[in-house]
């Protein structure tokens, strides 16, 4: 089968790998859509020296059709449409049994220690195969594997409502999905993003206001838009120190924020507003697998157009171009697509 690897220095190559074979309790999924995620770019941007010996297939947003099953698999069958949860765990520890596979001490992330979803096939566990309803596309399934899952889990923690103003910092796919969900919950949404094309997408998805942090005092503007009180809620996806600092500063007294953007640690002084305002600042790490069904119900009930977020589609043989375009930061969601 074909799989995409990162040899370093912003290069992506398609190489040949053996087709996976399922062992007991395992499933092989034939890929239909594999999403590109901002966290993939951390590895894509590493140097060739840093990538020596790392011939791992990249990607962790898989959706497709069950191709083959191993011994003991009973709940999925060849032909089933699935979204694949993007961490594999031991299946027996406290965290796995609670549905928090991402915290399993033995967790293995796709594209990290194990082969990922930028390939013709992906090997997974039966419990990772989440049913994909006929009403949802394979692109929806890929988005739900990480992007939408991360946003849904975070919004559940914020508990946004029609009485609140939510500020979304960063309007890439994770931010845009959170915006969609906050609007579906009835909230007023302000988006913060330096890239004009992404601000335009945010308006298409219902943003009430967008701000460009490169030419606007974001905190002052949010104060003006909230009659001097500050925002009720904030959702930070950029992972950048400036974004995190503004997130805390833009909130009203007793405001709440959730942080999902992985990036460099902020300086301790950036957290001064958290102390003096007695804020509740929440971290949210991807999505526990048990929330998948709630997420599907929410997306179907509110008819969320996740697929409209996809601005670029490529076949796997054009993976180098796909990652080059994605790396420029001028896109919505970028996907690899199989016929």
LUMSE-518921 format. One record per residue: x, y, z of N, C-alpha, C in turn; residue in three letters. Coordinates in steps of 0.2 Angstrom, whole numbers, plus 5000, padded with zeros to 4 digits. Atoms other than C-alpha are relative to their C-alpha. Last residue first. Layout:
XYZXYZXYZALA...
***
This chain:
500650015004493950374975499649955003UNK499950065005495250414989499349994997UNK500750045002495350584997500149954995UNK499950055005496750675006499449964999UNK500150075000496050825015500449964995UNK499750045005496451005019499949935001UNK499850074999495251105030500349974994UNK500450034995495251295028500249935001UNK500550045002496751365019499549995006UNK500549965003497951505020499449964998UNK500549974995499151435033499550044997UNK500149935001500551405021499550045004UNK499449974996500951235028500050074999UNK500349994993499251175021500550045004UNK500549955000499851215003499750015007UNK499849935002501451125005499550055000UNK499649984994500650975014500350074999UNK500549984995499450954999500350035007UNK500449935002500750974986499550025006UNK499549954999501850834994499750074999UNK499949984993500250724996500550065001UNK499949934999499850734978500150025007UNK499449995004499950544976500250074999UNK499450014996498750534990500650014996UNK499950075000497350624980500749985004UNK499550025004497050804985500049925000UNK500050075001495650904991500549984996UNK499650035004495651084997500049935000UNK499849955005494451205005500449974994UNK499550035004493551085017500150054994UNK499349984997492651185030500549984995UNK499849935003491051165020500650035002UNK499650005006491150985025500150064996UNK499250014999490751015043500350004993UNK499750025007489051085038500750005001UNK499449965001488151075055500449984994UNK499850005007486451005053500650044999UNK499949935002486051055071500150004993UNK500649964997485250885076500150074997UNK500650025004486550785065499450055002UNK499949985007488050875072499449994996UNK500049935000487350855090500150034993UNK500749974999486950675088499950074999UNK500450025006488650635081499350035000UNK499849965005489450725095499749994993UNK500349934999488450635108500250054994UNK500750015001488950465100499750075001UNK500150015007490850515100499250004998UNK500449945002490850575118499849994992UNK500750014998491350395124499650064998UNK500450035005492950415114499349995002UNK500150074998493650545125499649974995UNK500750024998494050695114500049935003UNK500450045005495650795110499349995003UNK499550045004496450875126499649954996UNK500450055003495451015134500449964995UNK499750035005496251135147499549944997UNK500050075001495151245157500449984994UNK499750025006495351415164500149934999UNK499950075001494151465177500349994993UNK500350035006494451645181500149925001UNK500350074997494751715199499749974994UNK500750005001494951895191499749935002UNK500449944997496551935200499350004998UNK500050004993497351755197499550065003UNK500450054998496851725179500050005008UNK500749995000497351895174499649945003UNK500249964995499151865180499250015000UNK500650034996499351715169499850045005UNK500649995004500451805156499449975004UNK500349944999501751825170499450014996UNK500449994994502151645170499650065001UNK499749984995502751645152499650015006UNK500049924999501751555140500550015006UNK500349984994502251375135500050075001UNK499549984995502551345117499750025006UNK499549955003501151265107500550015006UNK499450024998499651145108500650054997UNK499450005005498051235105500649985004UNK499850075003496651165116500650014995UNK499450005004496351295129500149944997UNK499750075001494651325137500650014995UNK499650015006494151495145500249924999UNK499750075001492951545158500349994993UNK500050035007492451715164500349935000UNK500350065000492251755183499949974993UNK499950034993492551935180499749945000UNK500349974995492451965161500249975007UNK500650034997493651885149499850055005UNK500749985003494751975137499449985003UNK500149934999496351965147499350034998UNK500249994993496351775149499850085001UNK500550044998496251745130499850025007UNK500649965002497351895126499449965002UNK500149944996498751805135499450044999UNK500150024993498451635127499950065005UNK500750025000498451715110499749985007UNK500449945001500051805113499249995000UNK500049964994500851655119499650065000UNK499549955000500351545104500050055007UNK499550034997499351385105500650055001UNK499449985003498151455092500749975003UNK499750055004496651365098500750014997UNK499449985003495951465112500349944996UNK499750075003494151455116500650024996UNK499550005005493451605127500349934998UNK499650075002491951625137500550024995UNK500250054995490951775145500549945000UNK500350065002491851905136499849955005UNK499650055002492252075143499649944998UNK500050054995491252195153500549954999UNK499449994995491552355144500049955005UNK500349954996489852355134500550015006UNK500450034994490352185127499850055005UNK500650045003490852245109499649975006UNK500549965003491952385117499449964997UNK500349964995492852265129499450044997UNK500550054997493152145114499650045006UNK500650015004493952285105499449965003UNK500449945000495052335119499449994996UNK500350004994495652155121499550065001UNK500550054999495952135103499650015006UNK499950024993496952295100499449965002UNK500649994995496752285082500349995007UNK500149935001498052285067499450035005UNK499449965002498952125069499850074999UNK499649984994497552045080500650044997UNK499450025003496252045065500550035006UNK499549954999494552045073500749974998UNK499450025000492951955068500550055001UNK499549955001491151985073500749964999UNK500349935000489551895073500550054999UNK499749964995490351735067499650075000UNK500449974995489051635057500350045005UNK500350054995489951505047499650035006UNK500550055003490151615032499749955005UNK500649975002490851745043499549964997UNK500450004993492151625050499350044999UNK500350064999492651585032499650005006UNK500650015004492951765029499749945001UNK500549964998494051775044499450004996UNK500350044994495051625038499450045003UNK500450055003495351715021499649965006UNK500649985003495951865030499549954997UNK500150015008497251785040499350014998UNK499649965004497651865057499949994993UNK499650045005496251775067500450054995UNK499349965001495151825081500549964996UNK499450045002493351765080500650055000UNK499549955003491851845090500649964999UNK499350025001490351725093500450064997UNK499749955004488651755101500749994999UNK499649954998488051595108500150054995UNK500349934999486551495103500450065002UNK500250004993487251315106499650075001UNK500650044999487251305087499849995007UNK500649965003488351465086499449955001UNK500249954995489551385099499450034997UNK500350034994489651225088499750055005UNK500650035002490051325072499649975006UNK500549955001491351425081499349974998UNK500249984994492151265088499550064999UNK500550054997492251205071499750015006UNK500649995003493051365065499549955002UNK500349944997494351355079499350014996UNK500250024993494851175075499650065003UNK500650055000494851205056499849995007UNK499950065004495951365058499449955001UNK500650035004495051515065500349954995UNK499850055005496251555080499449974996UNK499349985002495651635096500349954995UNK499650055003493751605097500650034998UNK499549975004492851735109500449934997UNK499450045000491151675116500550034995UNK499649985005489751795121500749955000UNK499349994999488451715132500450024994UNK500049944996486551715135500850025000UNK500249945004486251595120500150065004UNK500850005000487251455129499950074996UNK500249945003489051395130499350004999UNK500750004999489451245141499750074998UNK500249935000491251285141499350015002UNK499749984993491751095145499850085001UNK500350044995490551035131500250035007UNK500749964999491251165120499649975005UNK499849944997493051085123499350045001UNK499850014993492450915119500150065004UNK500650034997491550965103500149995008UNK500449944999493051065097499449985004UNK499749954995494250925100499650065001UNK500050034993493050795092500350055005UNK500749994997492750915077500049975007UNK500249935000494650915073499350025003UNK499549964996495150745078499750075001UNK499550044996494150595072500550045004UNK500250024993492650705069500549965003UNK500049954996493450785054499849985007UNK499349984999493850625046500150065005UNK499750054996492050565048500750025002UNK500349994993491350725041500449955005UNK499649944997492550705026499750025007UNK499350024998491850525024500450065003UNK499550015005490150605023500649975003UNK499449965000488750605036500549974995UNK500149935001486950555033500650045000UNK500149995007487350375031500050074999UNK500750015003487950365049500050024993UNK500249945003489750335053499450004997UNK500450005006490050205066499850064997UNK500649964998491550225077499550004994UNK500449995006492950095074499350035002UNK499949945002494150115089499650024993UNK500449954996493349975098500150074998UNK500750005001493849855085499750065003UNK500450054995495649905086499350004998UNK500349984994496549985071499749955005UNK500150064995497649955056499750035006UNK499749984993497550095042499849945005UNK500350044995497450065023500250025007UNK500550035003497850175008499649965005UNK499850075003498950285018499349974997UNK499949985007498850455026500349944996UNK500650005004497950385041500250034993UNK500649965000499350335053499650004993UNK500249985006500750205056499350035000UNK500350055005501150195074499850034994UNK499750064999502350285086499849954995UNK499549994995501750455080500449945000UNK499549955002500750465065500550015004UNK499850015007499350375074500450064997UNK500449965004499450395093500249994992UNK499649995006499950255104499650044995UNK500349975006499350255122500550004994UNK499750045006500150135134499850034994UNK499350004999499850245150500449974994UNK499850064999498050275143500850005001UNK499650004994497650455144500349945002UNK499549955001497050475126500550015006UNK499450045003496050315128500650055000UNK499549955001494850415140500749974997UNK500149965007493350305138500550054999UNK500449944999493250255157499950044993UNK500750024998493850085153499550055001UNK500350035005495350155144499349985001UNK500249955005495750265158499749984994UNK500649964997495650135172499850054994UNK499849964994496750015162499450045002UNK500250044994496049865151500250055006UNK500750034999495949925133499849985007UNK500050074997497849945131499349975000UNK499850014994497650105120500049935002UNK500150074998497550155102500249995007UNK499550034995497350345099499849925001UNK499349995002496450425084500649985005UNK499749974994494750355085500750004999UNK499650044996494250295067500350045006UNK499549954998492750355058500449975005UNK499749994993491850205051500450075000UNK499749945000490750145036500250025007UNK500349954996490449955037500450074999UNK500549965003490949855022499750065004UNK499849975006491849725031499450034996UNK499950055005491049695048500350034993UNK500049975007491049775064500249954995UNK500449945000490449715081500050044994UNK500750015001491049545081499650064999UNK500449945002492949545080499349984999UNK500449984994493649385089499650074998UNK500350054996494949345075499750035006UNK499650064997495449485064499549965004UNK500050014992494349595053500449945002UNK499850074997494649655035499950005007UNK499750045005494149805024500149935002UNK499750064998493049915035500249954995UNK500450065000492650065025500449955003UNK500050045005493450245028499549945001UNK500750025001493750385040500149954993UNK500250055005495450425047499349995000UNK500849985001496050595055499849954995UNK500450034995497750545062499350025000UNK500749995000499050575049499649965005UNK500349954997500850515045499250005000UNK500649965004501550355040499750055004UNK500750024997503150315051499550044995UNK500450025006504850315043499349985002UNK500749994999505650405057499649994994UNK500350064997507450345056499250005001UNK499750065001508150515054499749945003UNK500450055002506850645056500349944998UNK500550024995507750765067499649944998UNK499650044995509250765055499549985006UNK499850065002508050805041500449965005UNK499550005005507350955050500249924998UNK499450024997505650965058500649994994UNK499549945000504351065049500649985003UNK499949985007503250915044500650055000UNK499550055003503350845062500250024993UNK499450004996502551005069500549954998UNK499549965002501451015054500650015005UNK499650035004500450865059500650044997UNK499550034996499850965074500449954995UNK499449954998498951075062500549975004UNK500149974994497950925055500650055002UNK499449974998497750855038499950045006UNK499949934999496250745036500750025002UNK499649994994496150575029500150075000UNK499849934999494650525018500550005006UNK500449965005494150355010500250085001UNK500149935000495450245018499550034995UNK499849975007495150055018499950075001UNK500549955003495050005037500350034993UNK499749965005495949855044499550044996UNK500449985006495249795060500450034995UNK499849945004496049715076499650004993UNK500349944997495349605090500150064995UNK500650014995496449465086499850075002UNK499950054995497749515072499350005004UNK500350004993497249615057500249945004UNK500550054999498449625042499850005007UNK500150024993499249785036499549945000UNK500749994998499749805017500049975008UNK500450065000501649815016499350015002UNK499950044994502349985013499649944999UNK500450075000502650084997500249975007UNK499650065000503150274999499649935000UNK500450055000502350444996500549934999UNK499950055006503450585001499649945001UNK500450064999503150745011500149954994UNK500250055006504450875013499649955002UNK500649985003504551025025499949964993UNK500049945004506351005029499450014996UNK499749944997506150825035500150064995UNK499250015000505950645028500350065003UNK499649945000504050655032500749995001UNK499649994995503050505027500450074999UNK499649935000501550475017500450005006UNK500049964994500950295014500450064999UNK499649945000500550184998499950045007UNK500449945000500050005000500450065000UNK
***
